[in-house]
């Protein structure tokens, strides 16, 4: 027996009982080789749900259906209408991609060439019943989804029986709970922006239990070298994650509290609840990418987290079955659209965009610049345990392929651009690159964007936004340039953190999102990182495209991922100018000084 195993065994005997409960010592499951692959029976047991419980009775007909048997069933001899339908879908396949964001939802109809044949969109109305609260009404959202899908088919001039399949992608961490027996929901959707649990977050992060968990995990990592303990050693709860808001609901919603005792509660984010609704209450499931972003899923063990759930006393029975990102989830109820539509992919928004960008190889990196900036790196079959604030999440799982992603976030990007517009610095965001290039520098003006705090690698939620160095000679152009430079600087330090922490050779960067339309910003980001940045033609709908790819792969529209490279198209590749960085060294150094001045501004009062 090795020295490490001997020490680990002795440590287990001496460790505090809480760690025997919440930190099991077994190694992570090897999903990539098929070990630990969960069918419905095994996954239900790992969730602590007995085989005869109702939640899995309805799922059995779906979980074990392979793609081949699914297609065979739809083209079985004697079913003439089905044969006609299958011939149409193979020769002229149409894929519905449903994309649900925070403020809007869209339905696109894609053909085999990745072209949008018809679309529809709806604006999502958010409720704010109290300051800091953010909700969606489930019934309203469902009606909008059905209407949007129907309108997109009409816009594409196709009928339901011409649709090959449907994929669903959603914003992460907006969740709901509902009654297993009646289907009634206990509360509205709580969006990822909801702050009702922020005091709970602060109290738990300061608690002795968390300090004990962090320090104990650090010790366990020292002896076992397991990455999951390294991740647990720096574990902190955050408001955007589901964890603390779910705990708040379990403590404050009376009907929910009563039904939890009776084991009659179902939990899910938007994709899970919509799947349940669209299948007529038959399927309670999610995919690995959506599950891993909640804070309730252990990406190292590839299962719902026993650490978090035991620590917070959250019942494991409420969770949905976790399925492959690309695969058969279930058929829509024929009553909804007139005929059933197979749902063959579900994926989180950011990893959906990554799949649309064709970032299939280790070292591939994509940057989505929207309301915030999300930088995602393909780390292959190995999850990354970060101490700098990167998130180890699952990008997608397709059969035996399990792909991990290290994700970094910059909280305010599009928000800053809209804020500048509200100050009348410009009339249209498209003007900003011209304004920035109209002056040779920011003339000593520096901007720090911290409306949502400063994320990795700075990690300061008490920081304040700051504009410093203005003089009587300062113009709007100087301020706009300083704002764009600050976004590029934030990207630079996040990119370098990813490079340093993961030690993975990074390939060129693929960019999408509305803010990446700015040529000045894209070129500066390329210059500061010494990397090529490939801006996509489909940058406004990359998440939807990736969702369509995943759905189409499950039904044979595309045979493999190699066929997708030609569909994703480049609009422009920004090449780094080696002469830029020497000129920017002083400016960047001064900006770092400004960042230090912005830190720890807000107090706890």
N, C-alpha and C positions, 0 to 999 in steps of 0.2 A: 504493500500500500504506500502511495506517495506521501511525502511529508505534508503537502497541502491538504490531502484528504484526511490525514490523521488530525491535523490542526482543526480542520473544518468539523470533524466528528466531535472532538473535545469541546469546540466552541458551541456546538449545538446543545451539549449537556449543560453548559454554564450560562447560556444566553437567557435573557429575561423571557418569561412565558409569552409576552405579547408578540415577540418575534417568531415564536413557533407557530403562532396563529396567523400572523399577517405576512410573514416573510418565508415561505417554504423554500427549502434549499435545493429543490430539484432543478436541473438545467433546463434551458429553454427548449421547446419542441422544434424539431427540424422539419418545418413545413415544406421547404424547398425539395426535400427528398421523399416527401410523402408521409413521413413519420408525424404522428399527431394530427393528421388530416381528419377533420371532424365531419361525420355525417350527422343527420339529425339526431340519431340515437345517442351518439357519443357526446355531441355538444350539449344536449339536454342534461346529460349526467354531469358534465363538467360545470354546468351552471347551477347545479344543486336542485334540478327539477326532476321529479320522478317520471318514469316512462308513461304512467297513466294520467298525467296531468293534462288538462284541456289544451294548454297553449301549443303542445306539439301534436295533438291529435289532428289538427287541421293542417299542419305543415308537412305531414308524412308524404302526402301525394306529390309534393313539390320538391322537397329537398333531394330526393333520390332520383329525380328525373334527369338523365343525361341529355346533352344537346342532340346526340344521334337519335335516341329514342324519341325525343321531343319532335324532331323533324319527321321521323318515320310515322309517328302518330298522326301528324297533320297531312301526310300524303298516303295514307293506308289505302289499299285496293278497295274499291267499292264506294269510296267517299268521293264522288265525282266533283262536287263543289270544292272540296278541299284540294283535290289535285289541280283544278283550274287555278285556285288561289295560289298554290305553291309555285306553279309555273310562272305566274305573273310576278310573284315576289322575287324569284330567282333572276328572271330576265330583267325586270325593272323594279328593283327593290326600293322601298321607301321606308325610312327610319324616322320615327318621332323622337326628338330630343327635348325633354322638358327640363328647363333650367329655372330654379326658384331661388331668387336672391333675397336681399333684405328689403328692398323697396319696389322690386318689380319681378314678374315671372314671364318667361317667354317659352313658346313652343315653336320649334323649327322642324320642317320636313326636309330631310337630306336624301339625296340619291346616292348611287354607288360611287360617283365621282366626288362626293363631298360637297356638292353644290346645294344651296338652300333653295328649295322649290316653292316654299310657302311658309309664312310666319304669322304669329299673333302674339301680342303682349298685353299684359295687364299691370296696372299699378297696385301694389300691395299697400293697404292702409294699416299703419301701425297705431296701436292704442297706447296712450300714456296715462293710465288711471291715477298714478301718483308720480311725483318727481323721481326720475331715475328708473322708472318701470317702463318696460317695452314689451308689448304683446301683439299677437295676431289672433283673430277669431277663426277657429278651425273650419266652421261651416262655410264661412265666406271664402276662405282660401280654397276649399275643395270645389266650390261652385266655379270659382275663377279658373281653376285648373282644367275642369271638364270643358268649360266654355272656350278656353284658350286652345286646347287640343283640337276641339271641333272646328274652330275658326281657322286654324292652321291647315287642316286637311282641306277645308273649303277653298282656302287661298291657293293651295297646291293643285286644286281641281282633281282630287283623288277621293276614293271611297274607303271606308274602313277595311274592306276585304282586300285592298291593295297594299295595306301597311304590313311590312314584314315583322317589325318589332318596335319596341319603345325602350328608351333609356331615361333614367331620372338622375339629375344632379341637383344638389341643394347647398345652400349656405350651411355651415357646420354649427352645431351646438344650440340650435333652436329646437326645443323639445316640448313634449306633452305627455301626460299620463291619462289613461282611460280605463274604464271598467271592463274586465275580461268577459263578463256575462252579458251586460246590457249594451256595451259599446259607448256609453256616455263618458264624455271627458270630464275630468275633475277640475280643470282650469284651462285657460287659453294657452296657446303657445307662448312660452317665455323665450324671447329672442336672445341671441348671443350678446346683445347690447344691454340687456336688463341688468340693473345694478342693485336689485333688492337684497341680494345676499352679500354685499360688499363688506358689511360689518362682520358677517359670519366668516368671510374669507380672512379678514384681518385677525380676528380672534383665533381662528384655527392655526394660521401661520405663526402666531406668537405663542401658541400653547406649548405646554411641556410635552404633550404627546408628540407634536411635530418635531420638536427639538430632539426628543428621545429617538424618534423614528429616523431623523436625519443622521444623528451621530451613530446610532446603532447600525444603520445601513453602511455608513462609512467604514466602520470596523469590519463588518461582514465582507465588504468589497476588498479590504486589505488582505483578508485571508483567502477568500474564494476567487477573487478577480472576476466575478460575474458582473456584467455590465448593468444588469437590472438593479443591483445594489448601488452602483455608482449613480444611476439615475435617481434612485430613491434618496440618496444622501443629499441631493439638492432639490428635492421635491417641494414645490410650493403650489398652493391652490391659487387659481386665478378666476376672476369674475366671468370672463368670456367662456370658460369651460362649463360644462353641464353640472359638475359635481356639487358645488355649494348651492346652486339654485335648486337642484333636485332635493338636497337635504332640507333646504328652506321649505319647500312644498310638503315634504314628508312630516315636517314639524308644525306647519301652520294651516294646511288644508284639511279640515275635519273629516270630510267624506273619504278623502284619500287615506288618512290615518286609519280609519275604521276598516276599509277594504284591504289594506295591506295585511292586517291581522288575519283576514280570511283568505289570503293568497289569491286575490282577485284583481290585481293591478297589473296593467301592461304599460311599459315605458317605450318611448321611441322619439327620435328626432323626426324632422319633417318627412324624410324619405320613408321611414318605417311606417308612420301613420298613413301616409298616402298609399303605400303599397297595401296596407291592411284595408283601407277604404276601397281602392280600385279593384281589389280581388274579392270584394264582398265579405270581408272579415275572415278570409281563409288563411292568409299568410301574415305572420308576425316575424319579420326578418329585416336585416340590414346587411351592409357589406363591410369588409374589413377596413376600407379607407374611412368611411363615415364613423364606424365604431371607434377607431383609434384616435380620432380627434376630440372625443368627448371628455377625456381625462378619467374615464371609468374603465378603460380597456388597457390591458397590459400588452404592449407591442412586443415585449421580450418573451412572454409566455404565450402570446397569441390567443388570449382569452380574456373575458371580463375579469377585471382586477380583483383578486381576493384581498390584496393589500388595502386598497381604498375602501372596498365594501365592508370588510371586517372592521376597519378603523372607524368608519362612520355609521356602521350598523345599517347599511343599505341592503335590502333583501335581493339575492341573486335571481329569484324567480321572476322578477319583473322584466328582465332583459330579453330582447329579441334574439333569435337564431342569427348567427353570422355566416353569410354565404360569400362565394366568390364574386368579385366585382363584375366579371363578365360571365354570365351564365343564366340559366332559366330560374326566375324568381316566381313566376306565376302568370296566369292569364287574367286580364281584366274581366269583370263581370259583363256578360253580353248585354245586360240591361242598360249599361251606361252609354255605350257608343253604338249599340245595335248589333255589333258582333264583338267577339273577344279579340284583344290585342296582346301578344306575348310581351311581357316585361323581361328584358334580358340583360339589363345592366343597371346598377346603382353605384354612384361614385360621389365623393365629396368634391366641392367646386374646384379647389386648388389642384388636387391630384388629377381631376378630370382635365383641367387645362394642361397639366404636364403631359398627360397621355395624348392630348390633341397636338402638342408640340413635338410628339415623337421622341421624347426623352427616355428611350428604352434602355440605355446602356449606363453602366456605372460611370459616374463623373459627368453625366449630362445634367445641365442645370437650366432652369427656366425662371424667369422673373416676370411676375404679373404685377403691373402698376395700375391699380384702380383707386378705390378709396384709401386703401393701404397698399404697401408693397410686400408681396410674398415671394421669397426666394426659396426654391425647392431644389435639392440636390438628390439625384438617384444614388443611393448607397448600396444598391444590389440586395443581396440576401441577408445583409447584416444591419441590425438597427444601431443607430449612433447614440451613445450615451453622452450627453453634453453637460458641461458645467458652465457654459457661457450663455445659456438661454435658448439654444436651438431645440426644436421639438422632434423627437423620434416618432414618426408616424408611418403607417402602412400606406403606400401609394396605391397598390392594387394587388389582387390575387386572382390569377387565372390558372385553374387546374393546379399543377405542381409548382407554378412560378409565383413566388412571393417577393414583391419588391418593396423595399423600405426607402423612406425619404427623410432627409434632415431638412427641417423647415425653419427659416428665420423670418421675422416680421418687422416691418417698419410701419408704425401705426398710422401715420398721417402722410398721405401723398396727395390723392385727389382732394382731400379735405383742405389741404393748404392752398391748392390752386383755386378752389372755389372761394376760400376765405379772402384771398388776394383780389379776386374778382369783385367780391362784395364791398371791398374798400375802394373800388373804382380805379385800381391800378391798371386795368385793361378791360375792354368790353368783351373780348372773346379769348379763351385759353389758347387758341391757335396763334394768337399774336405774340405769345411769350418768347418763342425762340428768336423771332426777329428783334424783339426788344432787347433780349439778352446780348445778341450779337452786335447791337448798335453801339455798345460801349466796350472798351477794351478790357475792363475789369469791373468789379463791384465797388472799386474806389474805397476800400477799407470798411465796407458794410458787410456784416455777417448775420445770418439768420439761423436760429435753432428751432426746429419744429418739434414741439412736445405737447401738443394738445391732448394726446393720449399717453403722455409720459414718454420715456426713452426706452426702447426695447433693446434686444441683444445687439451688441455685446455690452451696452452700457447698463441696462436694467435698472432704471430709476423711475418709479412711477410718481415720484414727488417733484420731478423736474418741471420747469416752466418754459413755455415758448419765449424766445428772446430775439430782439432785433437791436443790434448794437453797432456803433461806429458811424452813425449818420452825422452829416455836416450840412451847412447851408447849401453846399454845391451838390448834395445828393439828389438824384432824380428818380423818377419811377423806374426807369430802365436799370439803374443801379440796384434798386431794391428787388426787382424781378430777377435780375441775374443772381443776386445773393440767395434768393429762395431756391432757384434751380440748382445752384451750386451746392446748397445744403442737402438737397435730395441726392445728388451724386455722391457727396461725402458720406452720407449715411449708408448708401449702397456699398461704397468702397470698404468701410470698416466691417460691415456685415459679411461681404464677400470674403474678405481676408480672414475673418473669424472662421467661416466655413472651411476655407482652404487650410488653415492652421490646425483646427480641431480634428477634422476628418482625415487629413493627410491623404486625400484622394486627388489624383491629378484631374483637374477640371477641364472639360472641353469648352467649346464656345458657348456663349449664353444665348438662349432663345427668349425673346421678349414679346409680351402681349399686354393688353389692357389699354385703356384710353389715354393715360398719361404718357405712354411710350410713343405717342404721335409726335412728341416734341423732339426735333432733330438735334437741337443744342444739347439737351439733357442726355440723349442716347450717345452722342459722340463723346461727351465728357465722361460718362460712365465707362465707355470703352477705353478712353485714354488713361483713366485713373486705375483701372484694373488690368490694363495691358491684355485685354481679351476682345475677341470679335463678338459683336452682338448682332444676332440675326433677328430682325423684326419681321413678324409674320404678316401675311396679307389678311389672314382671318383673325387678326388680333382682337377684334371686338366681340367675337363669338367663339373663342378658343375652348372654353369650358363645354359649350354645347357640342362642338365638333368632337372633342375627346369622348364625350358620352355616347355620341353616335357611333364612333369607332368601336367602343367596347360592346355596345349592343349588337352591332353588325358582325363582329368577330364571333359572337356566341351563336349566331344563326347561319353562318357561312356566307354572308355577303362579301366578306373579305376572308381569304383563307388563312392569312397570317399577318403579322405586324409589318413585314417587309412591304406589303402592298400599300401601306399607309403613308410612307415617306413621300411619295409623289403627290399625294393629295394635300398635305400640309405644304404651303408655298411661302417662300421668302419674298418680302416686299423690298427690303434693303438690308445689306450687311454693313455695319459700322466697323471700320478697321481702326485699331489703336494707332494714335500718333505718338511716337516715342518722345517727341520734343515737348509735349504738353506738361508732363509731370514735373520736370525741373522748374518750369515756370509757376507751377501751382504749389510747390512745397511750402512756401511761406504762407500762402493763402490758407492752405489746409491746416497748417500749424496754428494760425490765428483762430480759425474756426474751432479747433479743439479747445483753445482757451475760452472761447465763448460758450462751448458746451459745459465746461467746468463751472462757469458762472451761473448757468441755468439750473444746475443740479441742486437737489434737496431744498428747493424753494418753498414748497408747500409744507406746512406743519400739520400735525395731527389734530390741531384744534379746528 
